[in-house]
């Protein structure tokens, strides 16, 4: 069957073949064993989760693979946990010294980022060819420490530029075998997304103010939540609750818009040699997924989480295509040495999530 053409290249669709119940069995075992072993099994749980999602992500008839060793992850995780405990103790009993520790961690953070990205790339493969990451400490320092710090002095106006530079750093230093990835978008598209979010946010604030000014007086109550609670004015509380609920749903929509827009910008401007990608995530679709997944998770006390993850993975894969200028078999593997898992695990303990 002849593949469709886009931009003069063969469009190869991604596909996610996993299903919710199948992943639920893996997920529930992971949760139970992690609890019983006081977190020790979490390293194996991480590998099993990654292997399931990578192994069910298909491109041109072949799946991706996650090759990390749980023992290596456990060793890195124990070291990371030990560092975290030291940080908590210093923060609790030695406030002044905790500032020094924080500065030292800020110096260490770029190394953590580089190691985490390298580990994740080197233990990901497609058609027996591994990915790699060769970013420098200096690049991570500039893009993840210095530039974000500079946004504090620009009232956040530098933030879209920071996102663009971080994406350029991450993609530009990744490779598949001997083939280097690239990223061609400037900061302009990111600024457009953030400008739209700001305008919508201002519009929402005005709209909420108008609703409050109209309906709360009609209910015969006070003008704020504190007054309504003190007076036990349930009609006003109902109106205020409805307004808050509408606001939360609206912010969920804004989040869907941001993720869909930024993801599309990244993939539509990413390339590897003469090959490229196309992504067409839709805000409305993402919003409905987030909304229904959230409601289902709440209704099932968390048991719907595996289905939620599978639904999102299936949708995102179905909206992504690889634009191949020639056969995928021409990529050449670039085998490098193994890397430690410690960087990624320190990143996880301190809630650092670096990736695309």
Beta strands, then each sheet from edge to edge (+ up, - down):
strand 1: 5-6
strand 2: 9-16
strand 3: 57-59
strand 4: 62-66
strand 5: 124-126
strand 6: 129-133
strand 7: 174-176
strand 8: 179-183
strand 9: 270-272
strand 10: 275-279
strand 11: 320-324
sheet 1: 1+ 2- 3+ 4- 5+ 6- 7+ 8- 9+ 10- 11+
end
